[in-house]
Amino acid sequence: MIDLLVAGGGPAGLATAIHGALAGLEVVVLEPRPTPIDKACGEGLMPTAVRRLEELGVPVAGRPFRGIRYVDGVSGLRAEGLFRAGPGRGARRTDLQAALAERAAALGVRVLPRRVTEVRQDEHRVSAAGLTARYLVAADGLHSPVRRGLGLSAPVVPGRPVRYGLRRHYAVEPWSDLVEVHWSARSEAYVTPLGPDRVGVAVLTSEQAPFDVQLARFPVLSARLPGAPGAPVRGAGPLRQGAVTRVAGRVLFVGDAAGYVDALTGEGLTLAVTAAGELVRCVSAGRPQQYERAWRELSRSYRALTGSLVWARARPGLARRIVPLAARLPGVFTRGVNLLA
């Protein structure tokens, strides 16, 4: 019998498959989309994510960056926090997913072009997409169909701002070896160096408007970008998605499907790859219920800091003070950056 049936062949699902194969488990991934898979993403891997991928034997192509720079989108005021544990890496989402897929294939992981539409389970097994396994791992994204199908999506909190992400690539030489986060009154723009002649610009906002309209709110950034973008816009959202639990019988959730706060701190991939390892450890030990506690411990700093920043962002008076405060307290800002690195 299959040990792990993984729904979703993105980074979270493939990282789980690789962890599982390295642990001696038989793993099958279900992914209806062809590789490589692209999506709206800031494409910045924090140092811990780079290390975790290297431990899995996954080489990550891209451009190193030394830390994070906050920039006031109008005045240009800035604050910088450098990583203490080595560089992060700007990596195209498609390159990362392809590298993970290649490593999984080398370890004997099968990837089948199937979509999970219904899940059935009992005390001993779980079935989905015509296959039966000991456990099903739902790594099927922000709006996880498996999570929704099992009735495990947390209800929306009334009055909480809804946030969206938009991403576009530009054919321009990176002007910094830091990831820049430009702040405006209503949104943030992330600039990630991806290669010698490419940067990615991701906008996070609670307002639905075209990318060019969003970008115009950052005159300091707009002045550095060429008039003709290098790629179409990709979008995602609403970003905040809650899950009632990470473990439901023989179904376990990882990556965005396990619950997501916001992309503001860039920790999503770090948490996904690290949690994948914990999930496999718990399953291999015959204690899948322990994964819930492990996930909560792993994600505590992400949930606390990201939630606090999103809360501040929703209050214009506080949001305007984020960059000035970071510039005035560089030590505190650097500690915060390294807390998530």
C-alpha positions in Angstrom: 0.0 0.0 0.0 1.1 3.6 -0.7 2.4 5.2 2.5 1.8 8.9 1.5 -0.6 10.1 -1.2 0.2 13.7 -1.7 -2.5 16.0 -3.3 -0.6 18.8 -4.9 2.8 19.0 -6.8 3.8 22.5 -5.7 6.8 23.2 -3.4 5.0 22.0 -0.2 3.8 18.8 -1.8 7.1 17.9 -3.5 9.1 18.8 -0.3 6.8 16.4 1.6 7.3 13.7 -1.1 11.1 14.1 -0.9 11.1 13.9 2.9 9.0 10.8 2.7 11.1 9.1 0.1 14.3 9.9 2.1 12.5 8.3 5.1 11.9 5.1 3.1 8.2 5.7 2.5 6.4 4.9 -0.7 5.1 8.3 -1.9 2.8 9.2 -4.9 2.0 12.8 -5.8 -1.2 13.7 -7.5 -0.9 16.9 -9.7 -3.0 17.5 -12.8 -0.9 20.5 -14.0 2.3 20.0 -16.0 5.6 21.0 -14.6 6.8 23.7 -14.1 3.9 25.2 -12.2 3.9 29.0 -11.8 1.9 31.1 -9.4 1.8 34.6 -7.8 4.7 34.5 -5.4 7.3 37.0 -4.0 10.0 34.4 -5.0 12.3 35.2 -2.2 13.6 32.3 -0.2 14.7 33.2 3.3 18.1 31.7 4.5 16.4 28.9 6.4 14.4 27.8 3.4 17.7 27.7 1.3 19.3 25.5 3.9 16.3 23.2 4.2 16.3 22.7 0.4 20.0 22.0 0.3 19.5 19.4 3.1 16.9 17.7 0.8 19.5 17.7 -2.1 17.6 20.3 -4.1 19.9 22.9 -5.8 18.3 26.3 -5.9 19.2 28.5 -8.8 18.8 32.2 -8.5 20.3 35.4 -7.1 21.5 35.7 -3.4 20.3 38.5 -1.3 21.8 39.7 2.0 18.8 40.9 3.9 15.6 43.1 3.8 15.2 46.8 3.2 12.1 48.7 4.1 11.5 51.8 1.9 8.9 54.5 2.2 7.3 54.4 -1.2 7.1 58.2 -1.5 9.9 59.8 0.5 12.5 57.0 0.0 13.3 56.8 3.7 14.8 53.4 4.3 15.8 50.8 7.0 17.9 47.8 6.4 18.3 44.5 8.3 21.0 42.0 7.2 20.8 38.3 7.7 23.3 36.8 10.2 22.9 33.2 9.0 23.9 33.5 5.4 22.1 34.8 2.3 18.6 34.2 1.1 17.9 33.6 -2.6 15.7 35.1 -5.2 14.4 32.1 -7.2 11.9 31.9 -10.0 8.9 29.9 -8.8 9.1 27.8 -11.9 12.8 27.0 -11.4 12.2 26.0 -7.8 9.3 23.8 -8.6 11.2 22.1 -11.4 14.2 21.5 -9.2 12.0 19.9 -6.5 10.2 17.8 -9.2 13.5 16.5 -10.5 14.8 15.6 -7.1 11.5 13.8 -6.3 11.7 11.8 -9.5 15.3 10.8 -8.8 14.1 9.3 -5.5 11.5 7.3 -7.2 8.4 9.4 -6.4 5.6 8.9 -8.9 3.7 11.9 -10.0 0.3 11.1 -11.5 -1.9 13.6 -13.5 -4.9 13.3 -11.3 -7.1 15.7 -9.3 -8.5 14.9 -5.8 -12.2 15.6 -5.8 -13.4 13.3 -3.0 -11.7 11.8 0.0 -12.9 8.7 1.9 -11.2 7.3 5.0 -11.6 4.8 7.8 -9.5 3.7 10.7 -6.8 2.1 8.5 -6.7 3.8 5.1 -7.7 6.8 3.0 -8.8 6.8 -0.6 -8.7 9.6 -3.2 -8.5 9.8 -7.0 -8.8 6.0 -7.4 -5.9 5.2 -5.1 -5.6 4.0 -1.5 -2.9 4.9 1.0 -2.1 4.9 4.7 -2.2 8.7 4.7 -3.2 11.6 2.5 -1.3 14.8 2.6 -3.2 17.8 1.3 -0.7 20.2 -0.2 -3.3 21.7 -2.6 -2.8 25.3 -2.0 -4.3 28.5 -0.5 -7.9 27.5 -1.3 -7.4 23.8 -0.7 -10.2 21.8 -2.2 -9.5 18.9 0.2 -9.8 21.3 3.2 -13.0 22.7 1.9 -14.4 19.3 1.0 -13.8 18.0 4.6 -15.4 21.2 6.0 -12.2 22.2 7.7 -11.8 25.8 6.5 -12.0 28.3 9.3 -14.9 30.8 9.0 -14.1 34.3 7.7 -13.8 36.9 10.5 -16.2 39.8 9.9 -14.6 43.2 9.4 -11.1 41.8 8.8 -9.5 43.4 5.7 -9.1 41.0 2.7 -5.7 41.1 1.1 -4.5 40.1 -2.4 -1.2 39.5 -4.1 -0.1 40.5 -7.6 3.3 39.7 -9.2 5.1 40.8 -12.4 8.6 40.3 -13.6 10.7 43.1 -15.1 13.7 42.8 -17.4 16.1 45.1 -15.5 19.4 44.6 -13.7 18.8 44.4 -9.9 19.9 47.6 -8.2 20.3 46.0 -4.8 21.4 42.7 -3.2 18.5 43.1 -0.6 14.9 42.4 -1.0 13.1 45.8 -0.9 9.7 46.2 0.7 8.2 49.5 -0.4 5.4 50.8 1.7 2.6 53.1 0.6 -0.6 54.2 2.4 -2.6 51.2 1.2 -0.2 48.5 0.0 3.3 47.1 -0.1 5.5 46.2 -3.1 8.3 43.6 -2.8 11.3 43.8 -5.1 13.2 40.5 -5.4 16.4 40.1 -7.4 16.0 37.0 -9.5 19.0 37.1 -12.0 21.4 39.4 -13.7 18.7 41.0 -15.8 15.5 40.3 -13.9 13.6 41.4 -10.8 10.2 40.4 -9.5 7.8 42.9 -8.2 5.0 41.6 -6.0 2.2 43.9 -4.6 0.2 43.1 -1.5 -3.0 45.1 -1.1 -6.5 45.1 0.2 -7.8 47.0 -2.8 -8.7 45.3 -6.1 -7.2 47.4 -8.8 -5.0 46.7 -11.9 -1.2 46.2 -11.3 -0.2 49.5 -13.0 -2.6 51.4 -10.7 -1.1 49.7 -7.7 2.4 50.4 -8.9 1.8 54.1 -9.4 1.4 54.4 -5.6 5.2 53.8 -5.3 6.9 56.6 -7.2 10.4 55.8 -5.8 10.0 52.2 -7.2 8.3 53.1 -10.4 11.1 55.4 -11.4 13.5 52.4 -11.4 11.4 50.1 -13.6 11.3 50.0 -17.4 8.2 51.1 -19.1 7.6 47.6 -20.7 7.2 44.8 -18.2 8.9 41.5 -18.9 5.9 39.2 -18.1 2.2 39.2 -17.5 0.6 39.7 -14.1 -0.2 36.8 -11.8 -2.6 37.2 -8.9 -3.6 35.3 -5.7 -6.0 35.8 -2.9 -7.8 36.4 -0.6 -4.5 35.6 1.2 -5.7 34.9 4.7 -7.0 31.3 4.9 -7.6 29.5 8.1 -7.8 25.8 8.8 -9.6 24.3 11.8 -6.9 21.6 12.2 -3.8 20.2 10.5 -4.7 16.6 11.1 -8.1 15.1 10.4 -7.9 11.3 10.8 -5.6 10.1 8.1 -5.5 13.4 6.3 -2.8 15.9 7.1 -2.3 19.4 5.7 0.9 21.2 4.7 1.9 24.4 3.0 -0.7 27.1 2.3 -3.5 24.4 2.7 -2.5 24.1 6.5 -3.5 27.8 7.0 -2.0 31.1 5.8 -1.9 34.6 7.3 -0.2 36.8 4.8 2.9 37.0 2.5 4.1 40.2 4.3 7.1 38.5 6.0 8.0 36.1 3.2 8.0 33.1 5.4 5.6 30.8 3.6 8.1 28.6 1.8 10.3 28.3 4.9 7.3 27.1 6.9 6.1 24.7 4.1 9.4 22.9 3.7 10.2 22.7 7.4 6.6 21.5 8.2 6.9 18.9 5.5 9.8 17.3 7.4 7.9 17.4 10.7 4.8 15.8 9.0 6.9 12.9 7.7 8.7 12.5 11.0 5.3 12.2 12.8 3.9 9.8 10.3 7.0 7.6 10.3 6.9 7.4 14.1 3.2 6.3 13.9 2.1 9.4 15.7 0.4 11.6 13.1 -1.6 13.5 15.7 1.7 15.0 17.0 2.0 17.0 13.7 -0.7 19.5 14.9 1.5 20.5 17.8 4.6 20.5 15.7 3.0 22.8 13.1 1.8 25.2 15.8 5.3 25.4 17.3 7.0 25.9 13.9 4.5 28.6 12.8 4.3 30.5 16.1 6.7 33.3 15.2 5.3 33.6 11.6 1.7 33.8 12.8 2.5 36.3 15.6 4.7 38.7 13.6 2.8 38.5 10.4 -0.5 38.9 12.1 0.8 42.0 14.0 2.1 43.6 10.9 -1.2 43.0 9.0 -3.0 44.4 12.0 -0.9 47.5 11.9 -1.2 47.8 8.1 -5.0 48.0 8.5 -4.6 51.1 10.7 -3.4 54.1 8.6 -1.8 55.9 11.6 0.3 52.9 12.5 1.1 51.9 9.0 2.7 55.3 8.2 5.0 54.8 11.2 6.4 51.4 10.3 9.3 52.5 8.1 10.3 55.6 10.2 10.2 53.3 13.3 12.4 50.7 11.6 14.8 53.4 10.5 15.0 54.8 14.1 15.5 51.4 15.7 17.8 49.5 13.3 18.8 47.0 16.0 15.2 46.0 16.7 14.5 45.8 12.9 17.5 43.6 12.3 16.4 41.3 15.1 13.0 41.0 13.6 14.4 40.2 10.2 16.6 37.5 11.7 13.7 36.1 13.7 12.1 35.1 10.4 15.3 34.3 8.5 
